[in-house]
Amino acid sequence: MQIVYRANHLFDAHLVRHALEEAGLPAFVLGESLLGGMGELPVFGMLRVCVPDAAAGQAQDIIAALDLGAAPEDPAWDEDAGEPGILPA
């Protein structure tokens, strides 16, 4: 097994796992059962998504296509209006 993604929270780990499984690759979230061990404090670096060694290259391509790290710098900025605005909840 190879680690192909290190997640900061459970949502990202499962998003990646489901995307890999959708593409036909077996994937496993390692460290999921350890989250409750630290109480209410957030612990980073425990969640890892793993795939078989032979699928690591294809998994990296799928993860790159998810574009998980490209959050906008200022989501409240309305580029069309040219000024900041309030976004609906």
C-alpha positions in Angstrom: 0.0 0.0 0.0 1.1 3.5 -0.8 0.0 6.8 0.8 -1.4 9.0 -2.0 -3.1 11.7 0.0 -2.7 13.2 3.5 -5.9 14.8 4.6 -6.5 17.6 7.2 -10.0 16.4 8.0 -12.3 13.5 7.4 -14.3 15.2 4.7 -11.3 15.5 2.4 -10.2 11.9 3.1 -13.5 10.5 2.2 -13.9 12.8 -0.9 -10.6 11.4 -2.2 -11.4 7.8 -1.3 -14.8 8.0 -3.1 -13.2 9.6 -6.2 -10.6 6.8 -6.3 -13.3 4.1 -5.8 -15.4 5.7 -8.5 -12.5 5.3 -10.9 -12.2 1.6 -10.0 -9.3 1.8 -7.6 -9.4 0.2 -4.2 -8.7 2.9 -1.5 -8.5 2.9 2.3 -8.6 5.7 4.8 -5.9 5.0 7.3 -6.2 6.7 10.8 -9.9 7.3 10.7 -10.6 5.3 13.9 -7.9 7.3 15.8 -9.7 10.7 15.5 -11.7 10.3 18.7 -8.6 9.4 20.7 -7.5 13.0 21.1 -10.8 14.3 22.4 -12.1 17.5 21.0 -8.7 18.8 19.9 -8.0 18.8 16.2 -5.1 16.5 15.3 -3.6 16.9 11.9 -1.6 14.4 9.8 -3.4 11.3 11.0 -5.6 10.7 8.0 -4.0 9.2 5.0 -5.6 7.7 1.9 -3.8 4.6 0.7 -4.0 2.5 -2.5 -2.2 -0.6 -3.8 1.3 0.1 -5.1 0.3 -0.6 -8.7 -2.4 2.0 -8.6 -0.4 4.9 -7.1 0.4 6.7 -10.3 -3.2 6.6 -11.5 -4.4 7.7 -8.0 -2.2 10.8 -8.1 -3.7 11.8 -11.4 -7.2 11.5 -10.0 -6.4 13.4 -6.9 -4.7 16.2 -8.9 -7.9 16.5 -10.9 -10.0 17.0 -7.8 -8.2 20.4 -7.2 -8.7 20.3 -3.4 -6.3 23.0 -2.6 -7.5 25.8 -4.9 -9.7 27.8 -2.7 -10.4 31.4 -3.7 -8.4 34.1 -1.9 -11.5 36.2 -1.1 -14.8 34.3 -1.7 -16.8 37.4 -0.7 -15.5 39.4 -3.7 -17.9 39.7 -6.6 -15.6 40.1 -9.7 -18.5 41.1 -11.9 -19.6 43.9 -9.6 -16.0 45.1 -9.0 -16.6 45.4 -5.2 -16.9 43.2 -2.2 -20.4 41.8 -1.5 -22.2 39.4 0.8 -22.6 35.9 -0.4 -25.8 33.9 0.4 -25.4 31.3 3.1 
